[in-house]
Amino acid sequence: MLRALRVERGLSQEALALEAGVQRNYVSLIERGVNQPTITIIFKLAAALEMNPSQVVELVEKECLKPSH
């Protein structure tokens, strides 16, 4: 989900990380599902993506509630 939002906004992992004040490899780990971001990181990433944190959480919630086939 983070990758889709990042790509939609035309940002590289490095640009998103710089804007959010986190390491590029951390963005990669989140995108690959290796790490789960803290609420603080969600707020930073949301700001960098020019979104409200609640919008990000809502998108994650929808993704989690999708029925698996």
N, CA, C and O atoms as a Tripos MOL2 file, in Angstrom:
@<TRIPOS>MOLECULE
protein
  276   275    69     0     0
PROTEIN
NO_CHARGES

@<TRIPOS>ATOM
      1 N           0.8170   -1.1790    0.0000 N.3       1 MET1
      2 CA          0.0000    0.0000    0.0000 C.3       1 MET1
      3 C           0.8690    1.2540    0.0000 C.2       1 MET1
      4 O           0.5830    2.2040   -0.7290 O.2       1 MET1
      5 N           1.9320    1.2670    0.8130 N.am      2 LEU2
      6 CA          2.8220    2.4240    0.8510 C.3       2 LEU2
      7 C           3.4770    2.6380   -0.5050 C.2       2 LEU2
      8 O           3.5950    3.7690   -0.9760 O.2       2 LEU2
      9 N           3.8980    1.5520   -1.1240 N.am      3 ARG3
     10 CA          4.5370    1.6660   -2.4320 C.3       3 ARG3
     11 C           3.5880    2.2970   -3.4440 C.2       3 ARG3
     12 O           3.9870    3.1810   -4.2020 O.2       3 ARG3
     13 N           2.3390    1.8480   -3.4580 N.am      4 ALA4
     14 CA          1.3580    2.3900   -4.4030 C.3       4 ALA4
     15 C           1.1490    3.8840   -4.1750 C.2       4 ALA4
     16 O           1.0760    4.6480   -5.1390 O.2       4 ALA4
     17 N           1.0520    4.3110   -2.9260 N.am      5 LEU5
     18 CA          0.8820    5.7320   -2.6250 C.3       5 LEU5
     19 C           2.1080    6.5300   -3.0560 C.2       5 LEU5
     20 O           1.9900    7.6210   -3.6150 O.2       5 LEU5
     21 N           3.2750    5.9750   -2.7910 N.am      6 ARG6
     22 CA          4.5260    6.6420   -3.1490 C.3       6 ARG6
     23 C           4.6450    6.8040   -4.6610 C.2       6 ARG6
     24 O           4.9460    7.8900   -5.1550 O.2       6 ARG6
     25 N           4.4050    5.7140   -5.3900 N.am      7 VAL7
     26 CA          4.5080    5.7380   -6.8550 C.3       7 VAL7
     27 C           3.4560    6.6750   -7.4520 C.2       7 VAL7
     28 O           3.7380    7.4160   -8.3940 O.2       7 VAL7
     29 N           2.2490    6.6350   -6.8990 N.am      8 GLU8
     30 CA          1.1590    7.5020   -7.3650 C.3       8 GLU8
     31 C           1.5610    8.9750   -7.2880 C.2       8 GLU8
     32 O           1.1420    9.7890   -8.1110 O.2       8 GLU8
     33 N           2.3720    9.2980   -6.2970 N.am      9 ARG9
     34 CA          2.8020   10.6800   -6.1160 C.3       9 ARG9
     35 C           4.1380   10.9760   -6.7970 C.2       9 ARG9
     36 O           4.6690   12.0800   -6.6790 O.2       9 ARG9
     37 N           4.6810    9.9780   -7.5150 N.am     10 GLY10
     38 CA          5.9030   10.1830   -8.2710 C.3      10 GLY10
     39 C           7.1540   10.3160   -7.4180 C.2      10 GLY10
     40 O           8.1150   10.9770   -7.8120 O.2      10 GLY10
     41 N           7.1410    9.6820   -6.2390 N.am     11 LEU11
     42 CA          8.2810    9.7600   -5.3340 C.3      11 LEU11
     43 C           9.1080    8.4810   -5.3740 C.2      11 LEU11
     44 O           8.5640    7.3810   -5.4730 O.2      11 LEU11
     45 N          10.3980    8.6320   -5.2980 N.am     12 SER12
     46 CA         11.2670    7.4770   -5.1130 C.3      12 SER12
     47 C          11.2710    7.1330   -3.6280 C.2      12 SER12
     48 O          10.8180    7.9250   -2.8020 O.2      12 SER12
     49 N          11.7790    5.9610   -3.2930 N.am     13 GLN13
     50 CA         11.9090    5.6030   -1.8820 C.3      13 GLN13
     51 C          12.7900    6.6220   -1.1720 C.2      13 GLN13
     52 O          12.5040    7.0310   -0.0470 O.2      13 GLN13
     53 N          13.8510    7.0200   -1.8340 N.am     14 GLU14
     54 CA         14.7760    7.9860   -1.2430 C.3      14 GLU14
     55 C          14.1020    9.3300   -0.9850 C.2      14 GLU14
     56 O          14.2970    9.9260    0.0750 O.2      14 GLU14
     57 N          13.3180    9.8070   -1.9360 N.am     15 ALA15
     58 CA         12.6330   11.0920   -1.7770 C.3      15 ALA15
     59 C          11.6140   11.0230   -0.6400 C.2      15 ALA15
     60 O          11.5230   11.9450    0.1710 O.2      15 ALA15
     61 N          10.8530    9.9400   -0.5800 N.am     16 LEU16
     62 CA          9.8810    9.7750    0.5060 C.3      16 LEU16
     63 C          10.5850    9.7210    1.8470 C.2      16 LEU16
     64 O          10.1670   10.3750    2.8020 O.2      16 LEU16
     65 N          11.6510    8.9440    1.9180 N.am     17 ALA17
     66 CA         12.3970    8.8130    3.1700 C.3      17 ALA17
     67 C          12.9610   10.1620    3.6130 C.2      17 ALA17
     68 O          12.8770   10.5140    4.7890 O.2      17 ALA17
     69 N          13.5220   10.9010    2.6920 N.am     18 LEU18
     70 CA         14.0860   12.2090    3.0130 C.3      18 LEU18
     71 C          13.0010   13.1410    3.5430 C.2      18 LEU18
     72 O          13.1940   13.8130    4.5560 O.2      18 LEU18
     73 N          11.8790   13.1790    2.8670 N.am     19 GLU19
     74 CA         10.7650   14.0420    3.2590 C.3      19 GLU19
     75 C          10.2040   13.6490    4.6250 C.2      19 GLU19
     76 O           9.8030   14.5100    5.4080 O.2      19 GLU19
     77 N          10.1790   12.3460    4.9070 N.am     20 ALA20
     78 CA          9.6180   11.8490    6.1700 C.3      20 ALA20
     79 C          10.6470   11.8040    7.2940 C.2      20 ALA20
     80 O          10.2850   11.6120    8.4550 O.2      20 ALA20
     81 N          11.9140   11.9780    6.9670 N.am     21 GLY21
     82 CA         12.9520   11.9410    7.9900 C.3      21 GLY21
     83 C          13.2800   10.5460    8.4890 C.2      21 GLY21
     84 O          13.6010   10.3510    9.6610 O.2      21 GLY21
     85 N          13.1940    9.5650    7.5750 N.am     22 VAL22
     86 CA         13.5410    8.1800    7.9090 C.3      22 VAL22
     87 C          14.5610    7.6650    6.8980 C.2      22 VAL22
     88 O          14.8220    8.3190    5.8880 O.2      22 VAL22
     89 N          15.1260    6.5180    7.1630 N.am     23 GLN23
     90 CA         16.1020    5.9180    6.2560 C.3      23 GLN23
     91 C          15.3940    5.2910    5.0500 C.2      23 GLN23
     92 O          14.2930    4.7530    5.1720 O.2      23 GLN23
     93 N          16.0450    5.3680    3.8850 N.am     24 ARG24
     94 CA         15.4640    4.7800    2.6780 C.3      24 ARG24
     95 C          15.2310    3.2880    2.8400 C.2      24 ARG24
     96 O          14.2080    2.7670    2.3980 O.2      24 ARG24
     97 N          16.1800    2.5920    3.4760 N.am     25 ASN25
     98 CA         16.0120    1.1490    3.6340 C.3      25 ASN25
     99 C          14.8280    0.8210    4.5440 C.2      25 ASN25
    100 O          14.2390   -0.2520    4.4180 O.2      25 ASN25
    101 N          14.4720    1.7210    5.4530 N.am     26 TYR26
    102 CA         13.3100    1.5040    6.3150 C.3      26 TYR26
    103 C          12.0250    1.5670    5.4820 C.2      26 TYR26
    104 O          11.1080    0.7720    5.6840 O.2      26 TYR26
    105 N          11.9670    2.5190    4.5460 N.am     27 VAL27
    106 CA         10.8210    2.6040    3.6350 C.3      27 VAL27
    107 C          10.7090    1.3000    2.8500 C.2      27 VAL27
    108 O           9.6140    0.7590    2.6970 O.2      27 VAL27
    109 N          11.8270    0.8000    2.3570 N.am     28 SER28
    110 CA         11.8360   -0.4560    1.6120 C.3      28 SER28
    111 C          11.3140   -1.6150    2.4710 C.2      28 SER28
    112 O          10.5210   -2.4320    2.0040 O.2      28 SER28
    113 N          11.7600   -1.6770    3.7080 N.am     29 LEU29
    114 CA         11.3230   -2.7500    4.6040 C.3      29 LEU29
    115 C           9.8250   -2.6730    4.8850 C.2      29 LEU29
    116 O           9.1570   -3.7040    4.9670 O.2      29 LEU29
    117 N           9.3030   -1.4820    5.0300 N.am     30 ILE30
    118 CA          7.8580   -1.3170    5.2340 C.3      30 ILE30
    119 C           7.1060   -1.7640    3.9880 C.2      30 ILE30
    120 O           6.1260   -2.5040    4.0780 O.2      30 ILE30
    121 N           7.5700   -1.3100    2.8190 N.am     31 GLU31
    122 CA          6.9030   -1.6660    1.5740 C.3      31 GLU31
    123 C           6.8790   -3.1750    1.3390 C.2      31 GLU31
    124 O           5.9200   -3.7030    0.7750 O.2      31 GLU31
    125 N           7.9210   -3.8620    1.7670 N.am     32 ARG32
    126 CA          7.9960   -5.3120    1.5710 C.3      32 ARG32
    127 C           7.3170   -6.0940    2.6920 C.2      32 ARG32
    128 O           7.2680   -7.3230    2.6500 O.2      32 ARG32
    129 N           6.7950   -5.3880    3.6950 N.am     33 GLY33
    130 CA          6.1070   -6.0690    4.7870 C.3      33 GLY33
    131 C           7.0300   -6.6890    5.8130 C.2      33 GLY33
    132 O           6.5890   -7.4770    6.6500 O.2      33 GLY33
    133 N           8.3040   -6.3450    5.7600 N.am     34 VAL34
    134 CA          9.2750   -6.8830    6.7120 C.3      34 VAL34
    135 C           9.1400   -6.1640    8.0560 C.2      34 VAL34
    136 O           9.1980   -6.7960    9.1110 O.2      34 VAL34
    137 N           8.9610   -4.8460    8.0130 N.am     35 ASN35
    138 CA          8.7840   -4.0340    9.2140 C.3      35 ASN35
    139 C           7.3950   -3.4150    9.2120 C.2      35 ASN35
    140 O           6.8200   -3.1390    8.1600 O.2      35 ASN35
    141 N           6.8740   -3.2050   10.4030 N.am     36 GLN36
    142 CA          5.6160   -2.5010   10.5780 C.3      36 GLN36
    143 C           5.9270   -1.1470   11.1940 C.2      36 GLN36
    144 O           6.6170   -1.0810   12.2100 O.2      36 GLN36
    145 N           5.4320   -0.0650   10.6000 N.am     37 PRO37
    146 CA          5.7670    1.2580   11.1160 C.3      37 PRO37
    147 C           5.0440    1.5610   12.4250 C.2      37 PRO37
    148 O           3.9330    1.0870   12.6630 O.2      37 PRO37
    149 N           5.6860    2.3480   13.2560 N.am     38 THR38
    150 CA          5.0430    2.8380   14.4700 C.3      38 THR38
    151 C           4.0520    3.9290   14.0790 C.2      38 THR38
    152 O           4.0440    4.3940   12.9400 O.2      38 THR38
    153 N           3.2300    4.3260   15.0170 N.am     39 ILE39
    154 CA          2.2710    5.3970   14.7460 C.3      39 ILE39
    155 C           3.0080    6.6940   14.4070 C.2      39 ILE39
    156 O           2.5390    7.4730   13.5770 O.2      39 ILE39
    157 N           4.1450    6.9260   15.0360 N.am     40 THR40
    158 CA          4.9440    8.1210   14.7420 C.3      40 THR40
    159 C           5.4140    8.1070   13.2960 C.2      40 THR40
    160 O           5.3600    9.1290   12.6110 O.2      40 THR40
    161 N           5.8720    6.9560   12.8340 N.am     41 ILE41
    162 CA          6.3390    6.8410   11.4430 C.3      41 ILE41
    163 C           5.1700    6.9920   10.4790 C.2      41 ILE41
    164 O           5.3190    7.6020    9.4200 O.2      41 ILE41
    165 N           4.0110    6.4470   10.8300 N.am     42 ILE42
    166 CA          2.8220    6.6220    9.9820 C.3      42 ILE42
    167 C           2.5130    8.1090    9.8180 C.2      42 ILE42
    168 O           2.2030    8.5600    8.7160 O.2      42 ILE42
    169 N           2.5930    8.8660   10.9030 N.am     43 PHE43
    170 CA          2.3430   10.3080   10.8250 C.3      43 PHE43
    171 C           3.3790   10.9930    9.9280 C.2      43 PHE43
    172 O           3.0260   11.8600    9.1290 O.2      43 PHE43
    173 N           4.6430   10.6110   10.0550 N.am     44 LYS44
    174 CA          5.6950   11.2110    9.2320 C.3      44 LYS44
    175 C           5.5140   10.8670    7.7520 C.2      44 LYS44
    176 O           5.6480   11.7310    6.8850 O.2      44 LYS44
    177 N           5.2090    9.6000    7.4720 N.am     45 LEU45
    178 CA          5.0040    9.1820    6.0870 C.3      45 LEU45
    179 C           3.7710    9.8540    5.4960 C.2      45 LEU45
    180 O           3.7860   10.2770    4.3400 O.2      45 LEU45
    181 N           2.7110    9.9540    6.2800 N.am     46 ALA46
    182 CA          1.4880   10.6030    5.8030 C.3      46 ALA46
    183 C           1.7700   12.0580    5.4380 C.2      46 ALA46
    184 O           1.3250   12.5360    4.3940 O.2      46 ALA46
    185 N           2.5010   12.7550    6.2860 N.am     47 ALA47
    186 CA          2.8350   14.1510    5.9980 C.3      47 ALA47
    187 C           3.6580   14.2500    4.7170 C.2      47 ALA47
    188 O           3.4270   15.1350    3.8930 O.2      47 ALA47
    189 N           4.6130   13.3450    4.5530 N.am     48 ALA48
    190 CA          5.4500   13.3490    3.3530 C.3      48 ALA48
    191 C           4.6350   13.0450    2.1010 C.2      48 ALA48
    192 O           4.9670   13.5070    1.0100 O.2      48 ALA48
    193 N           3.5660   12.2630    2.2640 N.am     49 LEU49
    194 CA          2.6890   11.9220    1.1440 C.3      49 LEU49
    195 C           1.5560   12.9350    0.9740 C.2      49 LEU49
    196 O           0.6960   12.7840    0.1070 O.2      49 LEU49
    197 N           1.5700   13.9780    1.8230 N.am     50 GLU50
    198 CA          0.5400   15.0150    1.8200 C.3      50 GLU50
    199 C          -0.8440   14.4180    2.0440 C.2      50 GLU50
    200 O          -1.8020   14.7220    1.3340 O.2      50 GLU50
    201 N          -0.9110   13.5670    3.0480 N.am     51 MET51
    202 CA         -2.1620   12.9090    3.4320 C.3      51 MET51
    203 C          -2.3610   13.0860    4.9270 C.2      51 MET51
    204 O          -1.4180   13.3890    5.6580 O.2      51 MET51
    205 N          -3.5920   12.8940    5.3740 N.am     52 ASN52
    206 CA         -3.8690   12.8170    6.7970 C.3      52 ASN52
    207 C          -3.5180   11.4090    7.2630 C.2      52 ASN52
    208 O          -3.7640   10.4420    6.5410 O.2      52 ASN52
    209 N          -2.9510   11.2810    8.4500 N.am     53 PRO53
    210 CA         -2.6550    9.9440    8.9690 C.3      53 PRO53
    211 C          -3.8840    9.0410    8.9890 C.2      53 PRO53
    212 O          -3.7760    7.8360    8.7620 O.2      53 PRO53
    213 N          -5.0470    9.6190    9.2600 N.am     54 SER54
    214 CA         -6.2740    8.8200    9.2960 C.3      54 SER54
    215 C          -6.5890    8.2280    7.9250 C.2      54 SER54
    216 O          -7.1570    7.1400    7.8410 O.2      54 SER54
    217 N          -6.2280    8.9280    6.8520 N.am     55 GLN55
    218 CA         -6.4360    8.4010    5.5010 C.3      55 GLN55
    219 C          -5.5610    7.1770    5.2800 C.2      55 GLN55
    220 O          -5.9990    6.1860    4.6950 O.2      55 GLN55
    221 N          -4.3280    7.2520    5.7500 N.am     56 VAL56
    222 CA         -3.3930    6.1280    5.5950 C.3      56 VAL56
    223 C          -3.9160    4.9270    6.3690 C.2      56 VAL56
    224 O          -3.9300    3.8080    5.8550 O.2      56 VAL56
    225 N          -4.3450    5.1570    7.6050 N.am     57 VAL57
    226 CA         -4.8700    4.0680    8.4360 C.3      57 VAL57
    227 C          -6.1100    3.4630    7.7920 C.2      57 VAL57
    228 O          -6.2780    2.2440    7.7990 O.2      57 VAL57
    229 N          -6.9690    4.2940    7.2420 N.am     58 GLU58
    230 CA         -8.1760    3.8050    6.5760 C.3      58 GLU58
    231 C          -7.8340    2.9150    5.3850 C.2      58 GLU58
    232 O          -8.4750    1.8860    5.1740 O.2      58 GLU58
    233 N          -6.8320    3.3030    4.6100 N.am     59 LEU59
    234 CA         -6.4200    2.4900    3.4650 C.3      59 LEU59
    235 C          -5.8520    1.1460    3.9240 C.2      59 LEU59
    236 O          -6.1220    0.1120    3.3130 O.2      59 LEU59
    237 N          -5.0750    1.1670    4.9870 N.am     60 VAL60
    238 CA         -4.5260   -0.0790    5.5340 C.3      60 VAL60
    239 C          -5.6560   -0.9660    6.0460 C.2      60 VAL60
    240 O          -5.6480   -2.1790    5.8350 O.2      60 VAL60
    241 N          -6.6250   -0.3540    6.7190 N.am     61 GLU61
    242 CA         -7.7680   -1.1130    7.2250 C.3      61 GLU61
    243 C          -8.5280   -1.7890    6.0850 C.2      61 GLU61
    244 O          -8.8710   -2.9680    6.1780 O.2      61 GLU61
    245 N          -8.7850   -1.0560    5.0280 N.am     62 LYS62
    246 CA         -9.4830   -1.6300    3.8730 C.3      62 LYS62
    247 C          -8.6880   -2.7830    3.2720 C.2      62 LYS62
    248 O          -9.2560   -3.8040    2.8870 O.2      62 LYS62
    249 N          -7.3730   -2.6130    3.1960 N.am     63 GLU63
    250 CA         -6.5090   -3.6690    2.6410 C.3      63 GLU63
    251 C          -6.5720   -4.9230    3.5150 C.2      63 GLU63
    252 O          -6.6300   -6.0440    3.0090 O.2      63 GLU63
    253 N          -6.5590   -4.7190    4.8150 N.am     64 CYS64
    254 CA         -6.5870   -5.8610    5.7500 C.3      64 CYS64
    255 C          -7.9300   -6.5910    5.7410 C.2      64 CYS64
    256 O          -7.9930   -7.7900    6.0140 O.2      64 CYS64
    257 N          -8.9950   -5.8670    5.4290 N.am     65 LEU65
    258 CA        -10.3300   -6.4620    5.4670 C.3      65 LEU65
    259 C         -10.7490   -7.0900    4.1480 C.2      65 LEU65
    260 O         -11.8220   -7.6880    4.0590 O.2      65 LEU65
    261 N          -9.9080   -6.9610    3.1170 N.am     66 LYS66
    262 CA        -10.2260   -7.5860    1.8280 C.3      66 LYS66
    263 C         -10.2810   -9.0950    2.0110 C.2      66 LYS66
    264 O          -9.3900   -9.6850    2.6230 O.2      66 LYS66
    265 N         -11.3220   -9.7170    1.4820 N.am     67 PRO67
    266 CA        -11.3660  -11.1840    1.5820 C.3      67 PRO67
    267 C         -10.2550  -11.8150    0.7460 C.2      67 PRO67
    268 O         -10.0050  -11.3990   -0.3860 O.2      67 PRO67
    269 N          -9.6090  -12.8010    1.3020 N.am     68 SER68
    270 CA         -8.5700  -13.5000    0.5400 C.3      68 SER68
    271 C          -9.1990  -14.6520   -0.2220 C.2      68 SER68
    272 O         -10.1200  -15.3080    0.2640 O.2      68 SER68
    273 N          -8.6960  -14.8840   -1.4030 N.am     69 HIS69
    274 CA         -9.2780  -15.9430   -2.2550 C.3      69 HIS69
    275 C          -8.4260  -17.1650   -2.2270 C.2      69 HIS69
    276 O          -8.7500  -18.1580   -2.8790 O.2      69 HIS69
@<TRIPOS>BOND
     1     1     2 1
     2     2     3 1
     3     3     4 2
     4     3     5 am
     5     5     6 1
     6     6     7 1
     7     7     8 2
     8     7     9 am
     9     9    10 1
    10    10    11 1
    11    11    12 2
    12    11    13 am
    13    13    14 1
    14    14    15 1
    15    15    16 2
    16    15    17 am
    17    17    18 1
    18    18    19 1
    19    19    20 2
    20    19    21 am
    21    21    22 1
    22    22    23 1
    23    23    24 2
    24    23    25 am
    25    25    26 1
    26    26    27 1
    27    27    28 2
    28    27    29 am
    29    29    30 1
    30    30    31 1
    31    31    32 2
    32    31    33 am
    33    33    34 1
    34    34    35 1
    35    35    36 2
    36    35    37 am
    37    37    38 1
    38    38    39 1
    39    39    40 2
    40    39    41 am
    41    41    42 1
    42    42    43 1
    43    43    44 2
    44    43    45 am
    45    45    46 1
    46    46    47 1
    47    47    48 2
    48    47    49 am
    49    49    50 1
    50    50    51 1
    51    51    52 2
    52    51    53 am
    53    53    54 1
    54    54    55 1
    55    55    56 2
    56    55    57 am
    57    57    58 1
    58    58    59 1
    59    59    60 2
    60    59    61 am
    61    61    62 1
    62    62    63 1
    63    63    64 2
    64    63    65 am
    65    65    66 1
    66    66    67 1
    67    67    68 2
    68    67    69 am
    69    69    70 1
    70    70    71 1
    71    71    72 2
    72    71    73 am
    73    73    74 1
    74    74    75 1
    75    75    76 2
    76    75    77 am
    77    77    78 1
    78    78    79 1
    79    79    80 2
    80    79    81 am
    81    81    82 1
    82    82    83 1
    83    83    84 2
    84    83    85 am
    85    85    86 1
    86    86    87 1
    87    87    88 2
    88    87    89 am
    89    89    90 1
    90    90    91 1
    91    91    92 2
    92    91    93 am
    93    93    94 1
    94    94    95 1
    95    95    96 2
    96    95    97 am
    97    97    98 1
    98    98    99 1
    99    99   100 2
   100    99   101 am
   101   101   102 1
   102   102   103 1
   103   103   104 2
   104   103   105 am
   105   105   106 1
   106   106   107 1
   107   107   108 2
   108   107   109 am
   109   109   110 1
   110   110   111 1
   111   111   112 2
   112   111   113 am
   113   113   114 1
   114   114   115 1
   115   115   116 2
   116   115   117 am
   117   117   118 1
   118   118   119 1
   119   119   120 2
   120   119   121 am
   121   121   122 1
   122   122   123 1
   123   123   124 2
   124   123   125 am
   125   125   126 1
   126   126   127 1
   127   127   128 2
   128   127   129 am
   129   129   130 1
   130   130   131 1
   131   131   132 2
   132   131   133 am
   133   133   134 1
   134   134   135 1
   135   135   136 2
   136   135   137 am
   137   137   138 1
   138   138   139 1
   139   139   140 2
   140   139   141 am
   141   141   142 1
   142   142   143 1
   143   143   144 2
   144   143   145 am
   145   145   146 1
   146   146   147 1
   147   147   148 2
   148   147   149 am
   149   149   150 1
   150   150   151 1
   151   151   152 2
   152   151   153 am
   153   153   154 1
   154   154   155 1
   155   155   156 2
   156   155   157 am
   157   157   158 1
   158   158   159 1
   159   159   160 2
   160   159   161 am
   161   161   162 1
   162   162   163 1
   163   163   164 2
   164   163   165 am
   165   165   166 1
   166   166   167 1
   167   167   168 2
   168   167   169 am
   169   169   170 1
   170   170   171 1
   171   171   172 2
   172   171   173 am
   173   173   174 1
   174   174   175 1
   175   175   176 2
   176   175   177 am
   177   177   178 1
   178   178   179 1
   179   179   180 2
   180   179   181 am
   181   181   182 1
   182   182   183 1
   183   183   184 2
   184   183   185 am
   185   185   186 1
   186   186   187 1
   187   187   188 2
   188   187   189 am
   189   189   190 1
   190   190   191 1
   191   191   192 2
   192   191   193 am
   193   193   194 1
   194   194   195 1
   195   195   196 2
   196   195   197 am
   197   197   198 1
   198   198   199 1
   199   199   200 2
   200   199   201 am
   201   201   202 1
   202   202   203 1
   203   203   204 2
   204   203   205 am
   205   205   206 1
   206   206   207 1
   207   207   208 2
   208   207   209 am
   209   209   210 1
   210   210   211 1
   211   211   212 2
   212   211   213 am
   213   213   214 1
   214   214   215 1
   215   215   216 2
   216   215   217 am
   217   217   218 1
   218   218   219 1
   219   219   220 2
   220   219   221 am
   221   221   222 1
   222   222   223 1
   223   223   224 2
   224   223   225 am
   225   225   226 1
   226   226   227 1
   227   227   228 2
   228   227   229 am
   229   229   230 1
   230   230   231 1
   231   231   232 2
   232   231   233 am
   233   233   234 1
   234   234   235 1
   235   235   236 2
   236   235   237 am
   237   237   238 1
   238   238   239 1
   239   239   240 2
   240   239   241 am
   241   241   242 1
   242   242   243 1
   243   243   244 2
   244   243   245 am
   245   245   246 1
   246   246   247 1
   247   247   248 2
   248   247   249 am
   249   249   250 1
   250   250   251 1
   251   251   252 2
   252   251   253 am
   253   253   254 1
   254   254   255 1
   255   255   256 2
   256   255   257 am
   257   257   258 1
   258   258   259 1
   259   259   260 2
   260   259   261 am
   261   261   262 1
   262   262   263 1
   263   263   264 2
   264   263   265 am
   265   265   266 1
   266   266   267 1
   267   267   268 2
   268   267   269 am
   269   269   270 1
   270   270   271 1
   271   271   272 2
   272   271   273 am
   273   273   274 1
   274   274   275 1
   275   275   276 2
@<TRIPOS>SUBSTRUCTURE
     1 MET1         2 RESIDUE 1 A MET
     2 LEU2         6 RESIDUE 1 A LEU
     3 ARG3        10 RESIDUE 1 A ARG
     4 ALA4        14 RESIDUE 1 A ALA
     5 LEU5        18 RESIDUE 1 A LEU
     6 ARG6        22 RESIDUE 1 A ARG
     7 VAL7        26 RESIDUE 1 A VAL
     8 GLU8        30 RESIDUE 1 A GLU
     9 ARG9        34 RESIDUE 1 A ARG
    10 GLY10       38 RESIDUE 1 A GLY
    11 LEU11       42 RESIDUE 1 A LEU
    12 SER12       46 RESIDUE 1 A SER
    13 GLN13       50 RESIDUE 1 A GLN
    14 GLU14       54 RESIDUE 1 A GLU
    15 ALA15       58 RESIDUE 1 A ALA
    16 LEU16       62 RESIDUE 1 A LEU
    17 ALA17       66 RESIDUE 1 A ALA
    18 LEU18       70 RESIDUE 1 A LEU
    19 GLU19       74 RESIDUE 1 A GLU
    20 ALA20       78 RESIDUE 1 A ALA
    21 GLY21       82 RESIDUE 1 A GLY
    22 VAL22       86 RESIDUE 1 A VAL
    23 GLN23       90 RESIDUE 1 A GLN
    24 ARG24       94 RESIDUE 1 A ARG
    25 ASN25       98 RESIDUE 1 A ASN
    26 TYR26      102 RESIDUE 1 A TYR
    27 VAL27      106 RESIDUE 1 A VAL
    28 SER28      110 RESIDUE 1 A SER
    29 LEU29      114 RESIDUE 1 A LEU
    30 ILE30      118 RESIDUE 1 A ILE
    31 GLU31      122 RESIDUE 1 A GLU
    32 ARG32      126 RESIDUE 1 A ARG
    33 GLY33      130 RESIDUE 1 A GLY
    34 VAL34      134 RESIDUE 1 A VAL
    35 ASN35      138 RESIDUE 1 A ASN
    36 GLN36      142 RESIDUE 1 A GLN
    37 PRO37      146 RESIDUE 1 A PRO
    38 THR38      150 RESIDUE 1 A THR
    39 ILE39      154 RESIDUE 1 A ILE
    40 THR40      158 RESIDUE 1 A THR
    41 ILE41      162 RESIDUE 1 A ILE
    42 ILE42      166 RESIDUE 1 A ILE
    43 PHE43      170 RESIDUE 1 A PHE
    44 LYS44      174 RESIDUE 1 A LYS
    45 LEU45      178 RESIDUE 1 A LEU
    46 ALA46      182 RESIDUE 1 A ALA
    47 ALA47      186 RESIDUE 1 A ALA
    48 ALA48      190 RESIDUE 1 A ALA
    49 LEU49      194 RESIDUE 1 A LEU
    50 GLU50      198 RESIDUE 1 A GLU
    51 MET51      202 RESIDUE 1 A MET
    52 ASN52      206 RESIDUE 1 A ASN
    53 PRO53      210 RESIDUE 1 A PRO
    54 SER54      214 RESIDUE 1 A SER
    55 GLN55      218 RESIDUE 1 A GLN
    56 VAL56      222 RESIDUE 1 A VAL
    57 VAL57      226 RESIDUE 1 A VAL
    58 GLU58      230 RESIDUE 1 A GLU
    59 LEU59      234 RESIDUE 1 A LEU
    60 VAL60      238 RESIDUE 1 A VAL
    61 GLU61      242 RESIDUE 1 A GLU
    62 LYS62      246 RESIDUE 1 A LYS
    63 GLU63      250 RESIDUE 1 A GLU
    64 CYS64      254 RESIDUE 1 A CYS
    65 LEU65      258 RESIDUE 1 A LEU
    66 LYS66      262 RESIDUE 1 A LYS
    67 PRO67      266 RESIDUE 1 A PRO
    68 SER68      270 RESIDUE 1 A SER
    69 HIS69      274 RESIDUE 1 A HIS
